[in-house]
Amino acid sequence: MKQFYLLISLIAFSTKLFALDIEPNLCKENEHVTFSCATGEKVISVCSSKLSYHGNWYLVYRFGKVDSDPELEYLSTAKDFEKKFNYAYDGYSKGSTQELKFSIGEYTYILHEDRHRYRDDSAGLFVRKNNKTIKYFPCNNSNVYDKRTFSLYDLKKEGFSVEYPSFIGTKAP
């Protein structure tokens, strides 16, 4: 009987740890999760093929509910990545800012991830039209790096061209 309670305790503990460490995502089983976070009842995900940047590689942005078709999906291959997406990064003392931007028609989508030593981290998605923010989807987890295992920084490690960020999501100290 003691072993049974021990087993139940272990299962409950490991399930709780699993839930804390892994964000939901909209990536397919054969894809690498580059970024993902829950925002309300929906999920923002950036997924890539597991192949390297050079060759048959792709990056896809998805937005929607888990276990449903995405409400929005935007795909690029290695050949057209820099025409479709703009990746921006700036690292500075005690923090960094990263952004992934793309446009569809008159709408611009800016996914940001900000890390700061002396203020709250933040991440989310800005939807803009005519250079004005019409909607912001903040990630549910306010402390980005402690609660999420995926980061836009993976794009920098792959060697993509890096632009200077707009700092749209950076909170003032």
C-alpha positions in Angstrom: 0.0 0.0 0.0 2.9 2.3 0.8 4.4 1.7 -2.6 1.0 2.6 -4.2 0.9 6.0 -2.5 4.5 6.6 -3.4 3.8 5.8 -7.0 0.7 8.2 -7.0 2.8 10.9 -5.4 5.6 10.5 -8.0 3.1 10.7 -10.9 1.4 13.8 -9.5 4.8 15.5 -8.8 6.2 14.7 -12.3 2.9 15.8 -14.0 3.1 19.1 -12.1 6.8 19.6 -13.2 5.9 18.8 -16.7 3.1 21.3 -16.8 5.4 24.0 -15.4 8.2 23.5 -17.8 6.5 23.1 -21.2 4.4 25.7 -23.0 1.7 24.5 -25.3 2.6 24.8 -29.0 1.2 24.4 -32.5 4.2 22.7 -34.0 4.0 19.4 -35.7 5.6 16.3 -34.3 8.5 16.5 -36.8 9.2 20.3 -36.2 11.5 22.1 -33.8 9.8 24.6 -31.4 11.6 27.8 -31.9 9.2 29.9 -29.8 5.8 29.2 -28.2 3.6 30.8 -25.6 0.0 30.7 -24.5 -1.9 34.0 -24.8 -5.3 33.7 -23.2 -6.9 30.5 -24.7 -4.8 30.7 -27.8 -1.1 29.9 -28.6 1.6 31.7 -30.6 4.2 29.4 -32.1 7.2 29.7 -34.4 8.2 26.3 -35.7 11.0 25.1 -38.0 12.1 22.0 -39.7 14.8 20.2 -37.8 17.2 20.6 -40.7 19.7 23.5 -40.6 19.2 26.9 -42.2 21.1 25.9 -45.3 19.1 23.5 -47.5 15.5 22.3 -47.1 14.8 24.4 -44.1 11.6 26.3 -43.3 10.1 28.5 -40.6 6.4 28.8 -39.9 4.4 31.1 -37.6 1.1 29.7 -36.3 -1.6 31.3 -34.2 -4.7 29.6 -32.8 -6.0 27.0 -30.4 -4.3 23.7 -29.6 -6.0 20.7 -31.3 -7.5 23.0 -34.0 -6.5 24.2 -37.4 -4.4 27.5 -37.0 -6.3 30.7 -37.4 -3.2 32.1 -39.1 -0.2 30.4 -40.6 2.7 32.1 -42.4 5.5 30.0 -43.9 9.0 30.7 -45.3 11.8 28.5 -46.7 15.5 29.1 -46.3 15.5 30.7 -49.7 12.9 33.4 -48.9 13.2 33.7 -45.1 14.8 37.2 -45.2 12.2 38.4 -47.7 9.3 37.3 -45.6 10.6 37.7 -42.0 12.8 40.3 -40.3 14.7 39.1 -37.2 16.0 41.7 -34.8 18.2 41.2 -31.7 20.0 43.5 -29.3 21.8 42.3 -26.2 22.9 44.8 -23.6 24.1 44.8 -20.0 21.5 43.0 -17.9 19.1 42.3 -20.8 18.2 41.6 -24.4 15.4 42.3 -26.9 14.4 40.1 -29.8 11.7 40.5 -32.4 10.4 38.5 -35.4 8.4 40.6 -37.8 6.4 39.8 -40.9 3.6 41.4 -42.9 0.5 40.1 -44.6 -1.3 42.7 -46.7 -1.8 45.8 -44.6 -1.1 44.1 -41.3 2.3 43.8 -39.6 2.9 41.2 -36.9 5.7 41.7 -34.4 6.5 38.9 -32.0 8.8 40.2 -29.2 10.7 38.7 -26.4 12.3 40.9 -23.8 14.6 39.9 -21.0 15.7 42.2 -18.2 17.6 41.7 -15.0 15.9 44.4 -13.0 12.4 44.5 -14.3 9.8 41.9 -15.5 10.5 40.0 -18.6 7.8 40.2 -21.3 6.8 38.5 -24.6 3.9 38.7 -26.9 2.5 39.6 -30.3 1.7 43.1 -31.6 -0.7 43.3 -34.6 -0.3 46.7 -36.4 -2.1 48.4 -39.2 -0.9 51.7 -40.7 1.9 51.8 -38.1 -0.6 51.7 -35.2 -1.0 48.8 -32.8 -4.6 47.5 -33.1 -4.1 44.4 -30.8 -1.6 43.1 -28.4 -1.5 39.4 -27.3 0.7 39.1 -24.2 2.1 35.7 -23.3 0.5 34.3 -20.2 3.8 33.7 -18.4 5.2 37.1 -17.4 8.7 35.7 -16.5 9.6 34.5 -20.0 12.9 32.7 -19.4 12.0 30.9 -16.1 8.8 29.4 -17.4 9.4 28.8 -21.1 11.9 26.5 -22.7 11.8 28.0 -26.2 13.3 31.3 -27.4 13.7 33.4 -30.5 17.4 33.4 -29.7 17.5 30.1 -31.6 17.3 32.1 -34.8 20.4 34.1 -33.9 22.3 30.9 -33.2 21.3 29.6 -36.7 23.1 32.6 -38.2 20.3 34.7 -39.6 20.8 38.3 -40.6 20.1 40.4 -37.5 18.6 43.9 -37.6 18.2 46.4 -34.8 14.9 45.9 -32.9 12.2 48.6 -32.6 11.9 47.8 -28.9 8.1 47.9 -29.3 7.6 45.5 -26.4 10.2 46.8 -24.0 8.8 48.2 -20.8 10.2 51.3 -19.4 12.1 50.9 -16.1 
